[in-house]
Amino acid sequence: MVIAAALAAVAVAGAGVGVAEVVGASDEPVALEVPTIASAADAGDGAVVTRQSVGPVAAGSTGDLGEAAVPDIQTGTWADPAPVHDRIVLVGDSLAQETSGLIAFLSPGVSVAPKFWGGTAPCDWRDVDLEASPTSVVVITFTGNSLTDCMSDGVGGHLIDQPLVDAYRRDVGVLVDHARQAGARVVLIGQPYRAPSFDADLEVDGINAIYREYASAFPFVSFIDAGAAVETPDGRYTDRLPCTPYDSDCAANGTTVVRGDGVHFCPIVGQNPCSIWSSGAFRFASEIARAANDPATYD
C-alpha cells in the first residue's frame, strides 16, 4: 500500500495546482507500472447507459456529425514532431484538473503544463498560447461543458445536443491545428458517459466521434478512449468498479467509487481537488499518461 499512499498524496496535492507546481511535479521521477483497468469485471448496479461502438471516421468525412463548421486546416504548414518529448500540455476542463497531478506522477522525466479550468469548453482556449513545441505532446480532453460566453446559443442560453457537438468539432479542430502548427503531437481523450440523469449521451458520443475523426484524418494526432477505464467492460456508466491493487478504499464487496457525482471522479461530491483517494481519477489519468508518453502507439 506504499505506492497507493504515494499516489493518493499526489492526487490530493497536484490536481488543482498552478503551472509552476504541476511542471515541477516530475522533478523527482518515480517509475510505476500502470495497471490495466479494462479487464475489470462488471460491478455496476442499475447502470443503463451503454457506450456506442464508433469506429474511425474516414479522412475528410463528417461521419454522423452533420454539416458542422470545420476550421480551415492547412496540414502542409504543420511541422513534424521531435522523436522524443519532454513536455505534456494538458488542455481541458475539470476532469483534466482532477487528474493533472496523477498524470504528472505517471510521466517521470516529463513536465506537465496545465491549460485547464473547470467548466470550460474548447472555444475558451482557441486564443490561448498553448506553449507547445516539437518536443511537446498536447493532450486535449473536454467532456461537454457549455457554460461560458463562447458557447452561447444567441438567445439567452447555451448550446446543447447537436449544436454543442458541432461547436466542439470546430473548436477542437482549431486546437489541433494550433498544436500541430507548433510541431507538437496531439492526443485526443475519449470521454466517459455521465450518469443517466444528465441526459448527455448524444453529446458524449458526438464528442468522442469528433476525437476519433481527427485522429483518423491527420498525422501525429492520436486517440485513446480513457473514458472506458471508468465504465463497465461493455461500456456502461457505473458509480463503482472492482478494486485494483492501488485502491486502498476497497469496500467489503470488492468495489470502489469511480464516479462521485455522475460526472467527476472524486467520491466526495463537489470537491476538486479531491482530499481522499480517487480511483476514477487514477484510472482516467493512467490511460491519458499511457497515450501521452507513447503517442505513436495510438496513431
C-alpha positions in Angstrom: 0.0 0.0 0.0 3.0 2.3 0.0 2.6 3.2 -3.7 -1.2 3.7 -3.1 -0.4 6.1 -0.3 2.0 8.0 -2.5 -0.5 8.2 -5.4 -3.2 9.5 -3.0 -0.8 12.2 -1.8 0.0 13.2 -5.4 -3.7 13.2 -6.4 -4.6 15.5 -3.5 -1.6 17.8 -3.9 -1.5 18.0 -7.7 -5.0 18.1 -9.0 -5.7 21.8 -8.6 -2.2 23.4 -8.5 -0.8 26.1 -10.6 1.6 26.0 -13.6 4.9 26.0 -11.7 3.8 23.3 -9.3 2.5 21.0 -11.9 5.6 21.5 -14.1 7.7 20.7 -11.0 5.8 17.5 -10.2 8.1 15.4 -12.4 11.3 16.8 -10.9 11.6 13.6 -8.9 10.5 10.9 -11.3 9.0 7.7 -9.9 8.9 4.6 -12.0 5.5 3.0 -11.8 3.9 0.2 -13.8 0.4 1.3 -14.6 -2.2 -1.5 -14.1 -4.5 -2.4 -16.9 -8.1 -1.4 -16.0 -10.0 -2.6 -19.0 -10.1 -6.2 -17.7 -12.2 -5.3 -14.6 -15.4 -7.2 -14.3 -18.8 -5.5 -14.4 -19.7 -4.3 -10.9 -22.5 -1.8 -11.8 -25.8 -1.9 -10.1 -28.6 -0.4 -12.2 -26.3 1.2 -14.8 -28.3 1.7 -18.0 -26.1 3.8 -20.4 -24.2 1.9 -23.0 -21.3 3.3 -25.0 -21.8 3.0 -28.7 -19.1 1.3 -30.8 -17.9 4.1 -33.0 -15.1 3.1 -35.4 -12.7 5.6 -37.0 -14.2 8.0 -39.5 -12.6 8.2 -42.9 -10.4 11.2 -43.6 -12.4 14.1 -44.9 -15.7 12.6 -43.8 -18.1 14.2 -41.4 -19.5 10.8 -40.3 -22.7 11.3 -38.4 -21.8 14.8 -37.2 -23.9 16.7 -39.6 -22.8 19.8 -41.6 -20.8 21.4 -38.8 -18.4 24.2 -39.5 -14.9 23.0 -39.9 -11.8 25.2 -39.4 -9.5 25.8 -42.4 -6.8 23.3 -41.5 -3.7 23.5 -43.8 -1.7 20.4 -42.9 1.1 21.5 -45.3 2.2 24.1 -42.8 2.5 21.5 -40.0 6.0 20.7 -38.7 6.9 17.1 -37.8 7.3 16.5 -34.0 10.6 15.6 -32.4 11.3 11.9 -31.8 11.4 12.4 -28.1 9.1 14.6 -26.0 9.8 16.4 -22.7 6.6 18.2 -22.1 2.9 17.4 -21.8 0.5 20.3 -22.3 -2.8 19.3 -20.7 -5.8 21.2 -22.2 -9.2 20.7 -20.8 -11.8 21.1 -18.1 -12.5 19.9 -14.5 -11.7 16.3 -15.4 -8.2 17.4 -16.6 -7.9 19.3 -13.3 -8.9 16.2 -11.3 -6.2 14.1 -13.0 -3.4 16.6 -13.6 -1.3 15.6 -10.6 -1.6 11.9 -11.3 -0.7 12.4 -15.0 2.5 14.3 -13.8 3.3 11.4 -11.4 2.8 8.8 -14.1 5.1 10.8 -16.5 8.6 10.6 -15.0 11.1 13.0 -16.6 8.3 14.9 -18.4 7.0 18.3 -17.3 3.2 18.8 -17.4 1.9 22.3 -18.3 -1.7 22.9 -17.3 -4.1 24.7 -19.7 -7.3 23.7 -17.9 -10.2 25.2 -16.0 -13.4 23.7 -14.7 -16.4 24.5 -16.7 -14.6 25.5 -19.9 -15.1 24.3 -23.4 -12.6 24.1 -26.3 -13.7 27.6 -27.5 -12.4 29.1 -24.3 -8.9 28.1 -25.3 -8.8 29.0 -29.0 -6.9 32.2 -28.4 -4.7 30.9 -25.6 -1.0 30.2 -26.3 -0.6 26.5 -25.7 3.2 27.0 -25.3 3.7 23.9 -27.4 6.8 22.9 -29.4 8.1 19.9 -31.4 9.1 18.3 -28.1 5.6 18.6 -26.7 2.6 16.4 -26.6 -0.7 18.3 -26.4 -3.4 16.4 -24.6 -6.9 17.6 -25.4 -9.7 16.4 -23.0 -13.1 18.1 -22.9 -16.2 16.3 -21.7 -19.0 18.6 -22.9 -19.3 21.8 -20.9 -21.5 24.6 -22.3 -21.4 27.2 -19.7 -19.2 30.1 -20.9 -19.9 33.0 -23.2 -18.4 31.4 -26.3 -20.9 28.6 -26.0 -23.9 30.9 -26.1 -26.8 29.9 -28.3 -27.5 33.6 -29.1 -31.0 33.6 -27.5 -30.0 33.8 -23.8 -29.0 30.1 -23.3 -26.1 27.8 -24.1 -25.6 25.2 -26.8 -26.8 21.7 -26.1 -27.1 18.4 -28.1 -26.1 18.5 -31.8 -25.3 22.3 -31.8 -22.9 21.7 -28.9 -21.3 18.8 -30.8 -20.9 21.0 -33.9 -19.2 23.7 -31.9 -16.8 21.2 -30.3 -16.0 19.9 -33.7 -15.0 23.3 -35.0 -13.1 24.4 -31.9 -11.3 21.1 -31.2 -10.1 21.4 -34.8 -8.7 24.8 -34.1 -6.8 23.5 -31.1 -5.4 20.6 -33.1 -4.3 23.0 -35.8 -2.6 25.3 -33.3 -0.7 22.4 -31.6 0.4 20.8 -34.9 1.4 24.2 -36.3 3.8 24.3 -33.3 5.1 20.8 -34.3 3.6 19.1 -31.3 2.0 15.7 -31.3 -1.7 15.7 -30.2 -3.5 13.1 -28.1 -7.4 13.3 -28.0 -9.0 11.8 -25.0 -12.3 9.8 -25.2 -14.7 10.8 -22.5 -16.8 8.7 -20.2 -20.6 8.6 -20.1 -22.2 10.7 -17.4 -25.0 9.3 -15.2 -28.3 8.8 -17.0 -29.8 11.8 -15.1 -27.7 14.2 -17.1 -29.2 13.0 -20.4 -25.9 13.7 -22.2 -25.4 10.5 -24.3 -25.7 12.4 -27.7 -23.1 14.9 -26.6 -20.6 12.3 -25.3 -21.0 10.1 -28.3 -20.6 13.1 -30.6 -17.5 14.4 -28.9 -15.8 11.0 -28.9 -16.7 10.6 -32.6 -15.0 14.0 -33.3 -11.9 12.9 -31.5 -11.8 9.7 -33.4 -12.3 11.5 -36.7 -9.5 14.0 -36.2 -7.1 11.2 -35.1 -8.0 9.1 -38.2 -7.7 12.1 -40.5 -4.4 13.7 -39.5 -0.8 12.7 -38.9 0.6 12.8 -35.4 -2.9 13.0 -33.9 -3.8 10.1 -31.7 -6.9 8.9 -29.8 -7.3 6.9 -26.6 -10.7 6.0 -25.1 -9.7 6.9 -21.5 -13.4 7.1 -20.6 -13.7 3.4 -21.0 -11.5 2.9 -17.9 -14.3 4.2 -15.6 -17.1 2.3 -17.3 -18.1 -1.3 -17.2 -16.4 -3.6 -19.7 -19.4 -3.4 -22.1 -19.3 0.4 -22.0 -22.0 1.3 -19.4 -22.0 4.1 -16.9 -21.3 2.9 -13.3 -20.5 4.5 -10.0 -18.4 1.6 -8.8 -15.9 -0.9 -10.3 -13.9 -3.8 -8.9 -10.9 -2.6 -6.9 -7.3 -2.7 -8.3 -4.3 -3.2 -6.1 -4.0 0.5 -5.8 -7.4 1.1 -4.2 -6.9 1.4 -0.5 -10.5 2.3 0.0 -11.8 -1.0 -1.3 -15.3 -1.8 0.1 -16.3 -5.2 1.6 -17.9 -6.2 -1.7 -14.6 -5.7 -3.6 -15.6 -2.4 -5.3 -14.6 1.2 -5.1 -16.2 4.5 -6.2 -15.1 5.7 -9.6 -17.7 8.5 -10.2 -18.8 10.6 -7.2 -21.4 12.8 -8.7 -22.2 11.2 -12.1 -19.6 13.3 -13.9 -16.5 13.8 -11.7 -14.3 11.1 -10.2 -13.9 12.2 -6.6 -16.0 10.2 -4.1 -16.7 13.4 -2.2 -19.3 15.4 -4.3 -18.2 18.9 -5.2 -14.5 18.5 -4.2 -11.8 19.2 -6.7 -9.0 18.6 -6.0 -10.1 15.5 -4.1 -8.9 15.2 -0.5 -9.1 11.4 -0.5 -8.1 8.6 -2.8 -9.9 8.8 -6.1 -9.8 5.5 -8.1 -11.7 7.0 -11.0 -9.2 9.9 -11.4 -6.3 7.4 -11.2 -7.9 5.1 -13.9 -8.6 8.0 -16.2 -5.2 9.5 -15.6 -3.5 6.2 -16.2 -4.9 5.9 -19.7 -4.1 9.5 -20.5 -0.5 9.1 -19.3 -0.1 5.9 -21.2 -1.0 7.5 -24.5 0.7 10.9 -23.8 4.0 9.1 -23.1 3.8 6.8 -26.1 1.5 8.6 -28.6 2.8 6.8 -31.7 1.3 3.6 -30.4 -2.2 5.2 -30.6 -1.9 6.9 -34.0 
